[in-house]
Amino acid sequence: MQILYNSTRGLENNVPASQAILKGLASDGGLFVPQQIPRLDVDPEILKGLSYKELAFEIMKRFLTDYTEEELKYCIDHAYDDKFEVPEAAAMHDCGNACFLELYHGATIAFKDMALSILPYLMTTAAKKNNMSNEIVILTATSGDTGKAALAGFADVPGIRIIVFYPKDGVSRVQEKQMITQKGDNTCVIAIRGNFDDAQTGVKKMFNDKELQKELAEAGFEFSSANSINIGRLVPQIVYYVWAYYQMVNMGKVASGEKINIVVPTGNFGNILAAYYAYRMGLPVNRLICASNENKVLFDFFETGIYDKNREFILTSSPSMDILVSSNLERLIFETTGYDADKSSAYMAALRTGGKYEITPEMKEKMSIFVGGTADESETAAVIRKYFTEKNYILDPHTAVGAAVYEKYVEQMEDRTPAVIASTASPYKFARSVLTAIDRKYDEHDDMTLFSDLNSLSKMPMPKAITELFDAPVRHNTVIDIEDMKKTVKESLMKG
Ligand SMILES: *Cc1c(COP(=O)(O)O)cnc(C)c1O
């Protein structure tokens, strides 16, 4: 079955997967959505015995139908290799009724590696298939983790340049150090004086700037995106939910066919949307629990049906979830309008102009698999302390938001369905927040001491991503105002 992609804004339809991946965002400003969600029509007895790579192939071939089997296998083999410091790219940690799905064993120790280690292969393969002659320019806005994972994936890939914008005061010290020390002549990292939403808006504006695109095309460049708006990010993320389910089966937590709950600490709504697609493919899911930090736009949305970004932007200890405009929600909106691009465009226009929209009760009903939850800073810290003292397991602040929301959900709803909690970052990436949650005394230690503190408390080996930071020289130090993003992109590309 051939799967084609339509824009959520209705002006670009019937696009093959490889072209949707090359473009990132549709030319009408919309997001590409598969015209239908394929079923995972494979015997569960077979699925539960597949390796991560074999499962990735089964799932990705159903979405990326214009790639040949050889092309997909090539991409998968090169992506999920020994860059991952566990045998299977992901790992499960058993905490009783809930298991943590550790997605942070890749090169940059956050879950973004799961998709961004394969996206460069999908993209260069797509460029070849489509006889593209222009150089691809990956423009990316990051709340901290996407930036580094994309830089690591695309560094020194021939035919591709990458430019990353991050909010100067909106990322952790480790996140910033990881980005500004990035090697590779095709990489460019820029801090902006603003927050993540400013960075994301600035990037989206450049994607919609026809004038700029024409000018760059004449110089031999074409934009694409490594953000989770790219369907090439979303599809690889479906794999680990299916993989986790069959791990739960193999661990004896559920019988094959029995439902699980999935808890996802959420920002841009990309990771949880992948879980939703897994469900739509046929994975037995009872509830998708969308966990927000104090920026709880999504929690309010699932409670009331009103999306309202008119509120204070709060900087929290889970910076990768400090987001008020969750881009990927547009895909769910489009789907629940019954693939009606006029309606979904109108909602997005209302969001742009008034910062707000309200969906219909029918749409809300179609989203009832989702439950929202939120945890504030003190609940997040308390759960980190609790898991450390009671279970000897250390959570990063993002995963802790998920765990705190899960615990409140079980208590309120008395729903004891076995659960998978997506563990989205290594505690090493947020060592200061994690350790001060355990004991305030750690706040006096410098960054390097904190890593060895964490090492002795957790007994988790220090990942390579951390050890290689120790004496890496700073290679990027540009800080700009939001208004200068476009000018900076032009200068960076034109200087050669
Ligand atoms: C990106 C990120 C998230 C949020 O994921 P979305 O797909 O944007 O919802 C959560 N935790 C960590 C550590 C992240 O890097």
Residues whose N, C-alpha, C, O or C-beta is under 5 A from the ligand:
A	BS01	LIG	A110 D145 P265 T266 G267 N268 F269 G270 N271 S320 H398 T424 A425
